[in-house]
Amino acid sequence: FMEFPAWTVLYECHVIGLRGVHLNFRIILKNLESFYMLLHKVYGLK
């Protein structure tokens, strides 16, 4: 266990965390886009 450096584990977690945030951000953007389209249809916004 001690052979495996702790910073590599932290780095892996950091990279995975960043990927997760990026994915969530894209999902949120998609939701905002569809929400805007819904408002556009309902209120006829331009």
N, CA, C and O atoms as a Tripos MOL2 file, in Angstrom:
@<TRIPOS>MOLECULE
protein
  184   183    46     0     0
PROTEIN
NO_CHARGES

@<TRIPOS>ATOM
      1 N           0.8350   -1.2060    0.0000 N.3       1 PHE1
      2 CA          0.0000    0.0000    0.0000 C.3       1 PHE1
      3 C           0.8670    1.2530    0.0000 C.2       1 PHE1
      4 O           0.5900    2.2070   -0.7270 O.2       1 PHE1
      5 N           1.9150    1.2450    0.8170 N.am      2 MET2
      6 CA          2.7760    2.4280    0.9120 C.3       2 MET2
      7 C           3.5860    2.6340   -0.3610 C.2       2 MET2
      8 O           4.1020    3.7280   -0.5910 O.2       2 MET2
      9 N           3.7060    1.6110   -1.1850 N.am      3 GLU3
     10 CA          4.4230    1.7550   -2.4550 C.3       3 GLU3
     11 C           3.6820    2.7180   -3.3840 C.2       3 GLU3
     12 O           4.2860    3.4190   -4.1960 O.2       3 GLU3
     13 N           2.3730    2.7280   -3.2420 N.am      4 PHE4
     14 CA          1.5590    3.5820   -4.1000 C.3       4 PHE4
     15 C           1.5080    4.9920   -3.5150 C.2       4 PHE4
     16 O           0.9640    5.1820   -2.4270 O.2       4 PHE4
     17 N           2.0620    5.9820   -4.2130 N.am      5 PRO5
     18 CA          2.1020    7.3520   -3.6710 C.3       5 PRO5
     19 C           0.6970    7.9350   -3.5100 C.2       5 PRO5
     20 O          -0.1800    7.7400   -4.3510 O.2       5 PRO5
     21 N           0.5150    8.6510   -2.4080 N.am      6 ALA6
     22 CA         -0.7980    9.2240   -2.1060 C.3       6 ALA6
     23 C          -1.1890   10.2810   -3.1400 C.2       6 ALA6
     24 O          -2.3650   10.4230   -3.4750 O.2       6 ALA6
     25 N          -0.1910   11.0260   -3.6470 N.am      7 TRP7
     26 CA         -0.5350   12.1240   -4.5640 C.3       7 TRP7
     27 C          -1.1120   11.6100   -5.8740 C.2       7 TRP7
     28 O          -1.8970   12.3110   -6.5120 O.2       7 TRP7
     29 N          -0.7360   10.3900   -6.2940 N.am      8 THR8
     30 CA         -1.3200    9.8510   -7.5260 C.3       8 THR8
     31 C          -2.8000    9.5570   -7.3190 C.2       8 THR8
     32 O          -3.6170    9.7730   -8.2140 O.2       8 THR8
     33 N          -3.1370    9.0620   -6.1270 N.am      9 VAL9
     34 CA         -4.5450    8.7980   -5.8090 C.3       9 VAL9
     35 C          -5.3280   10.1050   -5.8000 C.2       9 VAL9
     36 O          -6.4260   10.1890   -6.3510 O.2       9 VAL9
     37 N          -4.7460   11.1290   -5.1650 N.am     10 LEU10
     38 CA         -5.3970   12.4360   -5.1140 C.3      10 LEU10
     39 C          -5.5800   12.9930   -6.5200 C.2      10 LEU10
     40 O          -6.6230   13.5610   -6.8450 O.2      10 LEU10
     41 N          -4.5460   12.8210   -7.3550 N.am     11 TYR11
     42 CA         -4.6180   13.3090   -8.7310 C.3      11 TYR11
     43 C          -5.7420   12.6090   -9.4920 C.2      11 TYR11
     44 O          -6.5230   13.2510  -10.1950 O.2      11 TYR11
     45 N          -5.8150   11.2770   -9.3430 N.am     12 GLU12
     46 CA         -6.8750   10.5120  -10.0100 C.3      12 GLU12
     47 C          -8.2490   11.0210   -9.5860 C.2      12 GLU12
     48 O          -9.1190   11.2440  -10.4270 O.2      12 GLU12
     49 N          -8.4410   11.2040   -8.2860 N.am     13 CYS13
     50 CA         -9.7200   11.6930   -7.7670 C.3      13 CYS13
     51 C         -10.0220   13.0770   -8.3280 C.2      13 CYS13
     52 O         -11.1650   13.3770   -8.6750 O.2      13 CYS13
     53 N          -9.0010   13.9150   -8.4150 N.am     14 HIS14
     54 CA         -9.1590   15.2700   -8.9260 C.3      14 HIS14
     55 C          -9.6150   15.2420  -10.3800 C.2      14 HIS14
     56 O         -10.5390   15.9590  -10.7650 O.2      14 HIS14
     57 N          -8.9560   14.4070  -11.1820 N.am     15 VAL15
     58 CA         -9.3070   14.3110  -12.6040 C.3      15 VAL15
     59 C         -10.7280   13.7820  -12.7750 C.2      15 VAL15
     60 O         -11.5010   14.3030  -13.5780 O.2      15 VAL15
     61 N         -11.0640   12.7420  -12.0120 N.am     16 ILE16
     62 CA        -12.4140   12.1780  -12.0800 C.3      16 ILE16
     63 C         -13.4410   13.2300  -11.6570 C.2      16 ILE16
     64 O         -14.5000   13.3520  -12.2730 O.2      16 ILE16
     65 N         -13.1240   13.9870  -10.6060 N.am     17 GLY17
     66 CA        -14.0140   15.0390  -10.1350 C.3      17 GLY17
     67 C         -14.2320   16.1020  -11.1980 C.2      17 GLY17
     68 O         -15.3570   16.5560  -11.4060 O.2      17 GLY17
     69 N         -13.1520   16.5020  -11.8750 N.am     18 LEU18
     70 CA        -13.2650   17.4980  -12.9300 C.3      18 LEU18
     71 C         -14.1440   16.9830  -14.0570 C.2      18 LEU18
     72 O         -14.9740   17.7180  -14.5910 O.2      18 LEU18
     73 N         -13.9600   15.7080  -14.4190 N.am     19 ARG19
     74 CA        -14.7850   15.1190  -15.4750 C.3      19 ARG19
     75 C         -16.2520   15.1400  -15.0730 C.2      19 ARG19
     76 O         -17.1240   15.4490  -15.8840 O.2      19 ARG19
     77 N         -16.5170   14.8060  -13.8070 N.am     20 GLY20
     78 CA        -17.8930   14.8010  -13.3210 C.3      20 GLY20
     79 C         -18.5110   16.1910  -13.4000 C.2      20 GLY20
     80 O         -19.6540   16.3430  -13.8320 O.2      20 GLY20
     81 N         -17.7580   17.1990  -12.9840 N.am     21 VAL21
     82 CA        -18.2470   18.5820  -13.0280 C.3      21 VAL21
     83 C         -18.5240   18.9860  -14.4680 C.2      21 VAL21
     84 O         -19.5400   19.6200  -14.7530 O.2      21 VAL21
     85 N         -17.6180   18.6200  -15.3810 N.am     22 HIS22
     86 CA        -17.7760   18.9540  -16.7930 C.3      22 HIS22
     87 C         -19.0570   18.3230  -17.3440 C.2      22 HIS22
     88 O         -19.8270   18.9760  -18.0480 O.2      22 HIS22
     89 N         -19.2750   17.0460  -17.0150 N.am     23 LEU23
     90 CA        -20.4820   16.3530  -17.4710 C.3      23 LEU23
     91 C         -21.7310   17.0310  -16.9240 C.2      23 LEU23
     92 O         -22.6840   17.2750  -17.6640 O.2      23 LEU23
     93 N         -21.7260   17.3350  -15.6280 N.am     24 ASN24
     94 CA        -22.8750   17.9900  -15.0040 C.3      24 ASN24
     95 C         -23.1330   19.3450  -15.6470 C.2      24 ASN24
     96 O         -24.2830   19.7270  -15.8660 O.2      24 ASN24
     97 N         -22.0490   20.0790  -15.9510 N.am     25 PHE25
     98 CA        -22.1770   21.3880  -16.5710 C.3      25 PHE25
     99 C         -22.8670   21.2670  -17.9280 C.2      25 PHE25
    100 O         -23.7410   22.0650  -18.2630 O.2      25 PHE25
    101 N         -22.4610   20.2530  -18.7080 N.am     26 ARG26
    102 CA        -23.0630   20.0470  -20.0200 C.3      26 ARG26
    103 C         -24.5410   19.6970  -19.8930 C.2      26 ARG26
    104 O         -25.3700   20.1720  -20.6700 O.2      26 ARG26
    105 N         -24.8650   18.8580  -18.9010 N.am     27 ILE27
    106 CA        -26.2610   18.4680  -18.6780 C.3      27 ILE27
    107 C         -27.0930   19.6890  -18.2900 C.2      27 ILE27
    108 O         -28.2140   19.8620  -18.7680 O.2      27 ILE27
    109 N         -26.5300   20.5420  -17.4110 N.am     28 ILE28
    110 CA        -27.2290   21.7560  -16.9780 C.3      28 ILE28
    111 C         -27.4560   22.6870  -18.1680 C.2      28 ILE28
    112 O         -28.5330   23.2670  -18.3100 O.2      28 ILE28
    113 N         -26.4380   22.8300  -19.0230 N.am     29 LEU29
    114 CA        -26.5870   23.6730  -20.2060 C.3      29 LEU29
    115 C         -27.6970   23.1460  -21.1030 C.2      29 LEU29
    116 O         -28.5050   23.9190  -21.6170 O.2      29 LEU29
    117 N         -27.7380   21.8330  -21.2900 N.am     30 LYS30
    118 CA        -28.7880   21.2230  -22.1120 C.3      30 LYS30
    119 C         -30.1610   21.5290  -21.5240 C.2      30 LYS30
    120 O         -31.0900   21.8850  -22.2490 O.2      30 LYS30
    121 N         -30.2830   21.3870  -20.1960 N.am     31 ASN31
    122 CA        -31.5570   21.6460  -19.5350 C.3      31 ASN31
    123 C         -31.9690   23.1030  -19.6980 C.2      31 ASN31
    124 O         -33.1380   23.3950  -19.9490 O.2      31 ASN31
    125 N         -31.0040   24.0250  -19.5550 N.am     32 LEU32
    126 CA        -31.3030   25.4420  -19.7250 C.3      32 LEU32
    127 C         -31.7680   25.7130  -21.1470 C.2      32 LEU32
    128 O         -32.6980   26.4860  -21.3720 O.2      32 LEU32
    129 N         -31.1090   25.0660  -22.1020 N.am     33 GLU33
    130 CA        -31.4590   25.2530  -23.5050 C.3      33 GLU33
    131 C         -32.8960   24.8020  -23.7670 C.2      33 GLU33
    132 O         -33.6730   25.5170  -24.4000 O.2      33 GLU33
    133 N         -33.2400   23.6060  -23.2740 N.am     34 SER34
    134 CA        -34.5950   23.0880  -23.4840 C.3      34 SER34
    135 C         -35.6230   23.9430  -22.7310 C.2      34 SER34
    136 O         -36.7350   24.1570  -23.2150 O.2      34 SER34
    137 N         -35.2390   24.4310  -21.5410 N.am     35 PHE35
    138 CA        -36.1210   25.3060  -20.7710 C.3      35 PHE35
    139 C         -36.3900   26.6010  -21.5340 C.2      35 PHE35
    140 O         -37.5210   27.0860  -21.5650 O.2      35 PHE35
    141 N         -35.3410   27.1610  -22.1500 N.am     36 TYR36
    142 CA        -35.4890   28.3820  -22.9400 C.3      36 TYR36
    143 C         -36.4020   28.1340  -24.1390 C.2      36 TYR36
    144 O         -37.2410   28.9700  -24.4750 O.2      36 TYR36
    145 N         -36.2290   26.9710  -24.7840 N.am     37 MET37
    146 CA        -37.0760   26.6330  -25.9250 C.3      37 MET37
    147 C         -38.5410   26.5270  -25.4880 C.2      37 MET37
    148 O         -39.4470   26.9420  -26.2120 O.2      37 MET37
    149 N         -38.7580   25.9660  -24.2970 N.am     38 LEU38
    150 CA        -40.1160   25.8450  -23.7570 C.3      38 LEU38
    151 C         -40.7240   27.2290  -23.5470 C.2      38 LEU38
    152 O         -41.8650   27.4800  -23.9350 O.2      38 LEU38
    153 N         -39.9460   28.1330  -22.9270 N.am     39 LEU39
    154 CA        -40.4160   29.5030  -22.7200 C.3      39 LEU39
    155 C         -40.7040   30.1660  -24.0610 C.2      39 LEU39
    156 O         -41.6920   30.8860  -24.2070 O.2      39 LEU39
    157 N         -39.8380   29.9190  -25.0330 N.am     40 HIS40
    158 CA        -39.9860   30.4870  -26.3640 C.3      40 HIS40
    159 C         -41.3250   30.0660  -26.9710 C.2      40 HIS40
    160 O         -42.0310   30.8770  -27.5710 O.2      40 HIS40
    161 N         -41.6610   28.7860  -26.8060 N.am     41 LYS41
    162 CA        -42.9300   28.2800  -27.3460 C.3      41 LYS41
    163 C         -44.1200   28.8670  -26.5960 C.2      41 LYS41
    164 O         -45.1110   29.2710  -27.2040 O.2      41 LYS41
    165 N         -44.0130   28.9090  -25.2610 N.am     42 VAL42
    166 CA        -45.1530   29.3290  -24.4430 C.3      42 VAL42
    167 C         -45.4260   30.8220  -24.5860 C.2      42 VAL42
    168 O         -46.5660   31.2360  -24.7950 O.2      42 VAL42
    169 N         -44.3730   31.6240  -24.4720 N.am     43 TYR43
    170 CA        -44.5610   33.0800  -24.4580 C.3      43 TYR43
    171 C         -44.2450   33.7560  -25.7820 C.2      43 TYR43
    172 O         -44.4910   34.9520  -25.9420 O.2      43 TYR43
    173 N         -43.7020   33.0010  -26.7340 N.am     44 GLY44
    174 CA        -43.3370   33.5970  -28.0120 C.3      44 GLY44
    175 C         -42.2010   34.5920  -27.8720 C.2      44 GLY44
    176 O         -42.1890   35.6230  -28.5440 O.2      44 GLY44
    177 N         -41.2320   34.2850  -26.9910 N.am     45 LEU45
    178 CA        -40.0870   35.1710  -26.7940 C.3      45 LEU45
    179 C         -39.1730   35.1370  -28.0040 C.2      45 LEU45
    180 O         -39.1300   34.1580  -28.7500 O.2      45 LEU45
    181 N         -38.4360   36.2400  -28.1800 N.am     46 LYS46
    182 CA        -37.5260   36.2830  -29.3200 C.3      46 LYS46
    183 C         -36.1080   36.5230  -28.8520 C.2      46 LYS46
    184 O         -35.1910   36.5910  -29.6710 O.2      46 LYS46
@<TRIPOS>BOND
     1     1     2 1
     2     2     3 1
     3     3     4 2
     4     3     5 am
     5     5     6 1
     6     6     7 1
     7     7     8 2
     8     7     9 am
     9     9    10 1
    10    10    11 1
    11    11    12 2
    12    11    13 am
    13    13    14 1
    14    14    15 1
    15    15    16 2
    16    15    17 am
    17    17    18 1
    18    18    19 1
    19    19    20 2
    20    19    21 am
    21    21    22 1
    22    22    23 1
    23    23    24 2
    24    23    25 am
    25    25    26 1
    26    26    27 1
    27    27    28 2
    28    27    29 am
    29    29    30 1
    30    30    31 1
    31    31    32 2
    32    31    33 am
    33    33    34 1
    34    34    35 1
    35    35    36 2
    36    35    37 am
    37    37    38 1
    38    38    39 1
    39    39    40 2
    40    39    41 am
    41    41    42 1
    42    42    43 1
    43    43    44 2
    44    43    45 am
    45    45    46 1
    46    46    47 1
    47    47    48 2
    48    47    49 am
    49    49    50 1
    50    50    51 1
    51    51    52 2
    52    51    53 am
    53    53    54 1
    54    54    55 1
    55    55    56 2
    56    55    57 am
    57    57    58 1
    58    58    59 1
    59    59    60 2
    60    59    61 am
    61    61    62 1
    62    62    63 1
    63    63    64 2
    64    63    65 am
    65    65    66 1
    66    66    67 1
    67    67    68 2
    68    67    69 am
    69    69    70 1
    70    70    71 1
    71    71    72 2
    72    71    73 am
    73    73    74 1
    74    74    75 1
    75    75    76 2
    76    75    77 am
    77    77    78 1
    78    78    79 1
    79    79    80 2
    80    79    81 am
    81    81    82 1
    82    82    83 1
    83    83    84 2
    84    83    85 am
    85    85    86 1
    86    86    87 1
    87    87    88 2
    88    87    89 am
    89    89    90 1
    90    90    91 1
    91    91    92 2
    92    91    93 am
    93    93    94 1
    94    94    95 1
    95    95    96 2
    96    95    97 am
    97    97    98 1
    98    98    99 1
    99    99   100 2
   100    99   101 am
   101   101   102 1
   102   102   103 1
   103   103   104 2
   104   103   105 am
   105   105   106 1
   106   106   107 1
   107   107   108 2
   108   107   109 am
   109   109   110 1
   110   110   111 1
   111   111   112 2
   112   111   113 am
   113   113   114 1
   114   114   115 1
   115   115   116 2
   116   115   117 am
   117   117   118 1
   118   118   119 1
   119   119   120 2
   120   119   121 am
   121   121   122 1
   122   122   123 1
   123   123   124 2
   124   123   125 am
   125   125   126 1
   126   126   127 1
   127   127   128 2
   128   127   129 am
   129   129   130 1
   130   130   131 1
   131   131   132 2
   132   131   133 am
   133   133   134 1
   134   134   135 1
   135   135   136 2
   136   135   137 am
   137   137   138 1
   138   138   139 1
   139   139   140 2
   140   139   141 am
   141   141   142 1
   142   142   143 1
   143   143   144 2
   144   143   145 am
   145   145   146 1
   146   146   147 1
   147   147   148 2
   148   147   149 am
   149   149   150 1
   150   150   151 1
   151   151   152 2
   152   151   153 am
   153   153   154 1
   154   154   155 1
   155   155   156 2
   156   155   157 am
   157   157   158 1
   158   158   159 1
   159   159   160 2
   160   159   161 am
   161   161   162 1
   162   162   163 1
   163   163   164 2
   164   163   165 am
   165   165   166 1
   166   166   167 1
   167   167   168 2
   168   167   169 am
   169   169   170 1
   170   170   171 1
   171   171   172 2
   172   171   173 am
   173   173   174 1
   174   174   175 1
   175   175   176 2
   176   175   177 am
   177   177   178 1
   178   178   179 1
   179   179   180 2
   180   179   181 am
   181   181   182 1
   182   182   183 1
   183   183   184 2
@<TRIPOS>SUBSTRUCTURE
     1 PHE1         2 RESIDUE 1 A PHE
     2 MET2         6 RESIDUE 1 A MET
     3 GLU3        10 RESIDUE 1 A GLU
     4 PHE4        14 RESIDUE 1 A PHE
     5 PRO5        18 RESIDUE 1 A PRO
     6 ALA6        22 RESIDUE 1 A ALA
     7 TRP7        26 RESIDUE 1 A TRP
     8 THR8        30 RESIDUE 1 A THR
     9 VAL9        34 RESIDUE 1 A VAL
    10 LEU10       38 RESIDUE 1 A LEU
    11 TYR11       42 RESIDUE 1 A TYR
    12 GLU12       46 RESIDUE 1 A GLU
    13 CYS13       50 RESIDUE 1 A CYS
    14 HIS14       54 RESIDUE 1 A HIS
    15 VAL15       58 RESIDUE 1 A VAL
    16 ILE16       62 RESIDUE 1 A ILE
    17 GLY17       66 RESIDUE 1 A GLY
    18 LEU18       70 RESIDUE 1 A LEU
    19 ARG19       74 RESIDUE 1 A ARG
    20 GLY20       78 RESIDUE 1 A GLY
    21 VAL21       82 RESIDUE 1 A VAL
    22 HIS22       86 RESIDUE 1 A HIS
    23 LEU23       90 RESIDUE 1 A LEU
    24 ASN24       94 RESIDUE 1 A ASN
    25 PHE25       98 RESIDUE 1 A PHE
    26 ARG26      102 RESIDUE 1 A ARG
    27 ILE27      106 RESIDUE 1 A ILE
    28 ILE28      110 RESIDUE 1 A ILE
    29 LEU29      114 RESIDUE 1 A LEU
    30 LYS30      118 RESIDUE 1 A LYS
    31 ASN31      122 RESIDUE 1 A ASN
    32 LEU32      126 RESIDUE 1 A LEU
    33 GLU33      130 RESIDUE 1 A GLU
    34 SER34      134 RESIDUE 1 A SER
    35 PHE35      138 RESIDUE 1 A PHE
    36 TYR36      142 RESIDUE 1 A TYR
    37 MET37      146 RESIDUE 1 A MET
    38 LEU38      150 RESIDUE 1 A LEU
    39 LEU39      154 RESIDUE 1 A LEU
    40 HIS40      158 RESIDUE 1 A HIS
    41 LYS41      162 RESIDUE 1 A LYS
    42 VAL42      166 RESIDUE 1 A VAL
    43 TYR43      170 RESIDUE 1 A TYR
    44 GLY44      174 RESIDUE 1 A GLY
    45 LEU45      178 RESIDUE 1 A LEU
    46 LYS46      182 RESIDUE 1 A LYS
